[in-house]
Amino acid sequence: MSEYINFIAVGWVVLLWTTVGFAIRRWGPGPARLRTRCPERRARAQLIVLHREGGFGEIYPADVARCSLLGAGPVDCEKACLARL
């Protein structure tokens, strides 16, 4: 009987670490799709923003990778929208 309890305990630990890993991947640093109002063009825009980790547990928007107002090219504006995120 103790073999089954050990198997269940190991299964729960693996499930816990898998859940933590997926949560870090989902909400951790990396690209995220956000919406905001562009302060330069005064229009709503969809952005793909790259987040970075500042300190322990701190995530901040660092760069705009793509903007719906600028098309598929590189983002070459002032990126004042980062202050609004």
C-alpha positions as CSV (number, residue, x, y, z in Angstrom):
1,M,0.0,0.0,0.0
2,S,2.8,2.4,0.7
3,E,4.1,1.9,-2.9
4,Y,0.8,3.4,-4.2
5,I,1.0,6.4,-1.8
6,N,4.6,7.1,-2.9
7,F,3.5,6.9,-6.5
8,I,0.6,9.3,-5.9
9,A,2.9,11.7,-4.0
10,V,5.4,11.7,-6.8
11,G,2.6,12.3,-9.3
12,W,1.4,15.3,-7.3
13,V,4.9,16.8,-7.2
14,V,5.3,16.4,-10.9
15,L,1.9,17.9,-11.6
16,L,2.7,20.9,-9.3
17,W,6.0,21.6,-11.0
18,T,4.4,21.3,-14.4
19,T,1.7,23.8,-13.4
20,V,4.3,26.2,-12.1
21,G,6.3,25.9,-15.3
22,F,3.3,26.6,-17.5
23,A,2.4,29.6,-15.3
24,I,5.9,31.1,-15.6
25,R,5.8,30.6,-19.4
26,R,2.3,32.1,-19.7
27,W,2.8,35.2,-17.4
28,G,6.5,35.6,-17.4
29,P,8.8,37.7,-19.5
30,G,8.4,37.6,-23.3
31,P,6.0,38.8,-25.9
32,A,2.4,39.8,-25.1
33,R,-0.4,41.1,-27.1
34,L,-1.8,44.4,-25.7
35,R,-4.1,47.2,-26.7
36,T,-3.6,50.9,-25.9
37,R,-4.2,54.3,-27.4
38,C,-1.3,55.7,-29.4
39,P,-0.3,59.1,-27.9
40,E,1.2,60.2,-31.2
41,R,-1.6,59.3,-33.7
42,R,-4.5,59.5,-31.2
43,A,-5.9,56.1,-32.3
44,R,-6.3,52.6,-30.7
45,A,-3.5,50.2,-31.5
46,Q,-2.8,46.6,-31.0
47,L,0.8,46.0,-29.9
48,I,3.1,43.1,-29.4
49,V,5.2,44.1,-26.5
50,L,8.3,42.4,-25.2
51,H,8.4,42.2,-21.5
52,R,11.6,41.9,-19.5
53,E,12.3,40.9,-15.9
54,G,13.6,43.8,-13.8
55,G,14.1,42.3,-10.4
56,F,12.7,39.3,-8.6
57,G,9.0,39.2,-9.5
58,E,9.0,42.4,-11.5
59,I,8.1,42.4,-15.1
60,Y,8.0,45.6,-17.2
61,P,7.3,46.4,-20.9
62,A,10.7,47.0,-22.5
63,D,10.1,47.3,-26.3
64,V,7.3,47.3,-28.9
65,A,7.9,44.6,-31.5
66,R,4.9,45.3,-33.7
67,C,2.2,47.9,-33.9
68,S,-1.1,47.7,-35.9
69,L,-0.8,51.3,-36.9
70,L,2.6,50.9,-38.5
71,G,2.0,47.8,-40.5
72,A,4.3,44.8,-40.8
73,G,7.5,46.9,-40.8
74,P,9.8,47.8,-37.9
75,V,8.5,50.0,-35.2
76,D,10.3,53.3,-35.8
77,C,8.3,55.8,-33.7
78,E,9.1,57.3,-30.4
79,K,7.3,54.4,-28.5
80,A,5.6,56.7,-26.1
81,C,2.9,54.1,-25.7
82,L,5.3,52.1,-23.4
83,A,4.5,54.7,-20.6
84,R,0.8,53.8,-20.9
85,L,1.2,50.1,-20.4
